[in-house]
Amino acid sequence: MLRSNRISQLIFAIGVKIRNPSLHQIYRDLKSTDFASMTELRCRQLTKLKAIVKFAAKYSDYYKRVFDDHAFDYRSDLTTLDDIKLLPVICKKDLIRFNSAIHTVDNFEFSKLFFAETSGSTGEALTFFKDEYWDSANRASIQRGMSWYGVEPWQRNGYFWGFNFSRMAKVRIAVQDWLLNRFRIFTYEDKDILRFIEKSRQAIYIHGYSSMIYEVAKRANELGIKLCDISLIKGTSEKIYPHYHDETRKAFGLKIISEYGAAETGIIAFECPHGSMHINEEMCIVEVAQGQIIVTNLVGRSFPVIRYRLGDYIRLSDRKCECGRQHRIIEEVTGRVGKSVVGATGKKFPSLTFYYIFKNLALDKNIQINYKAIQESPGELRLLLDRNLSPDEVRYLRDEFEKYFGSELVVRLEENVKLHDRKSKLMDFESLL
């Protein structure tokens, strides 16, 4: 049974007051700097950076040691944003290995803590505690991005995420979905897709894993179903390929906009209506080193994440967006930093090579393929494809692999494979070596 916007807004307000009392003020602050100059944004970043580093130096045993080892004194050494480079870069293995020492929860009493974990899609699961301000800041960042499209978080929405079929989980999910005025899809069966589409007729926005949104849109198009009253389609946690937009435009009348971030960093960037992915400058600092993104979370006090190599290759842009926002733009998240592809002679190739192969096919030959590459032994590769290819497409694909890998790799094609298991994000490459 549908409920009014007024009731949904009231339920949302009560939930925020209980769980996220800081959210409204943070949201107002974010809206006030939506069109701030880069000078003002940098000034705010430096103030927040000093605060988070000071807090880490006082309450995190790990950062106390790191600062001592690098003779870093935040009181005198941190005068500009560039001074952050005096600190070492950390990675996910560090967050896992030194997890307890990084946490500040044993040395500082937070009013409220939330347990969080990463999906473990890279093979490294991470768990940590988020303080209330951090959690609220992340939600406020998402709310600001949605506001660019005239969408409010309490409005009716469809969700492509969160699959757990235990009895208790079903009950918990059902309660959460009711509170958040949302519905979700659990399978790709036609009856479930039809039910989801029918519910979407009253929805303002849909969101979740981009590969799942694509799969449902594609099937809806095959069934001849069209729905064009959605105000926002938001994809998160995965790379959004250009051909995804073709299907969602046919089914829903919109492209998928990108929300880029990670559990441990918070929202890093959000795409505006003009197609620019603006960095969430008020909540994080983004650096790029050798093509890889390095993120400093400016609000996570319970588990400080300073100069963190997230594991993505990105490309920044110097252009100014027509929307008027001065926040820097991530031109593209080009790929995930993953394990190397091992050739027959032991030669190693970066897994990012797949990105260029399929990008070339899309740009030069207008061939768009969803794929997953799996390596189980050196010199051999299983390439799972989401559809059957024509003889010409197979030839072009093999030519691209030959161009990059030569005779080092034998590629076995497996066509018309359902790539998404509905329980995790889609990985482009998985090495079992």
N, C-alpha and C positions, 0 to 999 in steps of 0.2 A: 504494500500500500504506500503510495507516494505521500510525502508530507510537504508542507509549505516551506518556502524559503525562510520565512520568519521563524518557524519552529526549528529548522535546521541551524540557523544562525544562533539561536538561543542555546541549543545543545552544544554547538561549537564553542560559544563563549564560556559556558560552564566548564567544559572540558579544558579549555585554555587556562581558566582561573585555577583549576585544580592541578593540572600537570605542568603547564608552562606559563607561570605568572609573569615572566619577563618578556613574553612574546610581543605583546602589543606595543610596548615602548621601543623594542628593537625594530619592529616593523616601521614605526613612525620615523625612527632615525634613518632607516634605509631609504624610505621614500623621500626624506628631506635631502639626501645626497644623490638621488637618482640622476640629477643633471649637474652635479658638482664638477668643478674644474679638476684637472689631473693634479694640480698643485695642492688643492684642498684634500683630495683623496690620499695623496702621498703623505701629507701632514698627519692625517688620521691614522694611516698605516704605521707611521713611525711611533706615534703615541701608544698605539696598541701593541706594537712589537716590543717596546721598552717594558710595558706592563707584563706581557706574557713571559718574557725572558727573566724579568725580576722575580716573578712568581715561581718559575721553574728553578731558578737558582736557589730559592729559599726552601721549596717544598719537595722537589724531585731529587732523589738520591742519584739518579742517573745523570741528570744535567749538572748537578754539583760537581760530579767527577769529570764530566766532559769539559766543563768550563775551566776547572783546575788544570786538566791535562793540556789545554790549549792556551793557558795563561790569559783567559778572557775575563775581563772585569766589566760587567754590563754598565756599571756606573760611569765609567770613563771611555770604554771602547765602543759604545753604541750611540753614535751621534748622528749618523745618517743611515738610510736604508741599505746602502752598499756595505755597511759594516757587518751586516748579517753574514757576509761571505767569509768572515773570520771564523765562523763556526763550521764544523764538518757536516757533510751530507750523510743522512742516515737512510736506511731502506727498510723494507717490511721485515726482513730477518732480524734487524735490530729491535724493532717494535715487539717482535715475538720473543726473542732471546732475553731482552732486558725488560720485559713487560712489567714486572712487579716494581722494579727500581724506577721506571719512567713514571708510573702512577704517583699521584700526590695525595691520594685518598687516605693514606695512613698517617700523613703529617698535617693534613688540613681537613677540617670538618665542613663538608658541603651540605647545604640544606636538602638537596635531593640528587640522587644519582640514578642513571639508567644504564642497564647492561646493553652492550652493543657488540656486534660481531660482523666480520666481513664474510662474503659468500664462500671464500676459499676456492674460487674458480681458478686461481693461479697455482693451486696446490698448497698454499700457505694460509691457513685460517688464522684470523687474529681476533681476539676478544679484548674488550676494555670497557671502562665505565665513562659515561658522558655526564658531566654536571648539567644542571638545569639550564643555566645560561647558554651553554654550548648547544644543547638540544633545541632551545628556543630560537637561538640565532640561526640555526640551520632551517628550521621551519619558517621563520620570518623571511629568510632569503628566497625560499621556494615561493612563498606567498607574494613577495614583491615581483618575482618573475611572472607569476600567473596574472598579477594585476595589469601587466602590460597588454594583456589580451582581454581585459575586462572580466576576468574570472575570479571568483572567490572560493576558498578551500572548502566551505561548507555546502557548496552547491552539488547537485546530483552528479555522480561520476562513476565511471567504469574502470576497473583495475585489472591489469594483466600481470599479476604477481602474487607470490606467497602461497606455495602449494605444500600442504601438509595434511595428510589424510587421517591422522589419529583422531579418535573421538573427541578428546579434550580440545585438540587444536581446532577442530571444526566448530565447536561451541564458541571458543574464544574468538575465532575469525568472524563468525556470524555476528557476535556482539560488537566487535570493532567495526565491522562494515556498517552495521545499523547506525552506530554513533557517528560515523564519518560519512553517512549518506551515500554509500557506495555499494556497488555490486561487482562481481568478478567472474571470470571464466576459468573453468578448471580443466577442460579438455578441448581438443580440436574436432570433436564429433559435430556433425552437421546440426543435430538437435540443440547442442549447447551453443554453437555459433548463432543459430537462429534466435535462441532465447536471449543471448547477449545483445544481438542487434536490436531486438524488439525493446529491451530495456534501455538501450542507448537512445531511443527516440525521445526519452525524457531527460537525457543526460546533457550537462553543459560541457563536460570535458571527459576524456579518457586518457589513461596514462599507464606506464609500466615498461617492461622490457620491450625494446623496439622490435626485436625479431619476432616476438609474440604478436605484437600489433600488426606487423607485416603479414604474418601467416593467417591471421583472422581476416584481415582486409582482402588478402588474395582469395581466400575461400569464399568470402562474401561476394566478391566480384564474379567468381565462377558460378555461384548460385544465382547471379543476377539481382542481388540485393543492393540497393543504394540508400545511403542516409547522409544528408548534407546539412544537418542542423547543429552539429557539434561546434563549439567555439574554440576548442583547444585540444590538440593531441600532443602529449608530452612523452617523449622517450627518454629513458634513463638507463644507466649502467652498461650500455652496450654501444658499439659503433653503429651509426645510422647510415646505411648505404643509399646512394641516390635512387636505386630502383625501388626501395621501400616506399618512397614518396609517390611513385606512379600508382601503386596499388591503393594507398590510403586516400589519395585524391579522388580516385574512382569511387571508392566505397564511402568515404566520409567527407569528401570535398575539401580536405586540408592535407598539407604536408605534416610530417612529424617534426616538432621543434625539439631542440636538444637541451637537456638539463645535464650538465657534466659535473661530476664530483665523486667522492668516495666516502665511505663511512668514517674513516679516520681523519679526513681533511674537511669534511663538510662540502657544501655546494661551492664549486670552483668557478663555474660560468653558467650563464643562462642565455638562451637565444632570444633576441628581440624580434618584433614583427617585421623588421627589415632584413632579417636573416643573419644578423651578426651575433656571435656568441661572446657576450660581454663578461669579462672577468669580474667576479664578486670581490672587488678590491677592498671593500670595507671589512671583509671577514677573513681574507687570506692574502698572502704575498706569493706571486708566481714568478719563478725564475726559469730560464731554459738553459741547459748546459748540454752541449753535444746533441741537441735535438730532443733531449728528455726534459720533462717537466719536473721542477722541484717546488714543493709547496710548503709554506709555513702557515699553520692554522693559528689565527690571531685570537681565537676565543675559547679554545679547548684547554681549560686549566686543569681538569682532573687527569688528563692524559696528554701532556704537551707534545705536539708534533711540530718540530722545528727543522726546517730544511730537509724535507722528506722527498726522496726520489720515489715517486708514486709508481712508476713502471710504464708510463705512456710516452710515446713520441708525439710532440705537438709542433705546430707552426704558428707563430704570432704574426699579426698584421699591423702595419703602421697606418693603415687607412682610418679615416674618421667615418663613423656611421651616420647615415641620414637621419637616424632617430634623435641625434643630438647628444647622446650619452658619451661621456669622455672615457669611460672605463675601457681599458685595453681589450682588444679583440683576439680571440683564439681563432685563427683562420681554419684550422683543421686539426683534429686528433687523428694523426696519420696511422697509428697502430699501437699495439701492445708490445712492450719489451718482453719477449718470451725466451724460451730455450732455443738454442740453435738447431738448425736442420743439419744433420750429419750426412755427408756424402759417402760414396762407396769407398773412397780412399781415406776417409777420416776427416776430410776437409769440412769446415763448418761454415754455414751460411746463416745470416740473420733471418729470423722468422718474419721480419718485416718485408722480406722479399715477396711474400704472397700478396701483400698489399699492392705492390707495384704491378705484379702480374695481372691481377684482376682489375686494377685501375686502368691499365693499358687496354685490356679487352673492352672495358666499358667505354673509354674515350675514343679509341681508334676503330673498334669494330662494332660498337653499340651492342656488345654482348654482356648481359647482366646475369651474374650467377651468384647464388648464395652457396657458401661452401664451408667445409671443415676439413682441415688436413690433420692426419694422424700418422706419426712415425713410430714404428715398433722395432725396426732394425735399421742399421746404417745403410744408406744407399737406396732405400725403398720408402715409398710414401703411399698411403691410402688417401685418396681425395674424394670425400663425400660431397655430392652435388644435389641440390634440391629439386632438380628436374632432369629430364632426358635432353641430351644435346644432339644437334644435327651433326652430320659428318663434317661439315665445314667448321662448326663451332669446336668440335673435338680437335680438328687440325690446328686451328688458331690457338687453342689452349695449349696443346703440346708444343707448338712453336715457341710460345712464351716461356714455358718451362725449360725448353732447350736453350733459349737465349740466356737465362739466368743460371741454370744449373749444369748445362752441358751434359756430359755422359755420367755425371756423378749421381744422378737420381733416376730411378725407375718409378714411374707414377702409375698407379692402378686406379682407374676411375670407377666409382660406385655411384650410379645415377639414380635420380628420383628417390632420394633418401630423406626421411623426415629428420631434420637436423636438431630440432629443439626437443629436449626431454621434459619440458614444462616444469622442471624443478630447479633450474639454474640458468645463468646467463650463457649465451652462445659464445663458445670459444673458437677462434679462427684456427688455432693450431694447438695440438696436444702431443707432447713428446712422451713416449713410454720407455725411452731408453734409460 
